[in-house]
Amino acid sequence: MPWRTEARAVFVYWLGRVHGVDNVRNSRILVVENVQETRDAILELLKHDGFRVDPARDEEEATDKAQRYHPDLILVSLGGPPEEVLATAQRIRIGGGVTQRTPIVIFSLTIVPDGTVEELAGNVHVIVPDNFDQLRMLLRHLLTGASRIQ
């Protein structure tokens, strides 16, 4: 029955639009991670979800790629003291010419407890996700332009 297939496709399209899936597909995410294996895993997961991803291994490369590609979101996962990771994220924003409207998400094991998300300031968010679905929800939320984390 072709009409059932078409009806299902329309419903899935509508459902995706309502939940922001269609709105974020092809969004560009700059992934800053200094450990190659971790960076590769994050890139693979994000690509699988339909995001365009640009990898960077350090602040200098991230700043350069931010200038060139104008990412919709920056995901920072660097080791180091929390203050230094936050300062690095802010320098990438300033040096890369990225506006305050562009969200920055920081993975941190020491700033917030596992499974929580916190907005620090200036559209900078810290997360230690319990699983990849939690990160997915945060990325979709931020990329659809929602003003506050629920």
HELIX and SHEET records of a PDB file:
HELIX    1   1 PRO A    2  VAL A   18  1                                  17    
HELIX    2   2 VAL A   21  VAL A   24  1                                   4    
HELIX    3   3 GLN A   36  HIS A   48  1                                  13    
HELIX    4   4 GLU A   59  TYR A   69  1                                  11    
HELIX    5   5 PRO A   82  GLY A   95  1                                  14    
HELIX    6   6 PHE A  132  LEU A  143  1                                  12    
SHEET    1   A 6 ARG A  52  ALA A  56  0                                        
SHEET    2   A 6 ARG A  28  GLU A  33  1                                        
SHEET    3   A 6 LEU A  73  SER A  77  1                                        
SHEET    4   A 6 ILE A 104  PHE A 107  1                                        
SHEET    5   A 6 VAL A 124  ILE A 127  1                                        
SHEET    6   A 6 VAL A 117  ALA A 121 -1                                        
END                                                                             
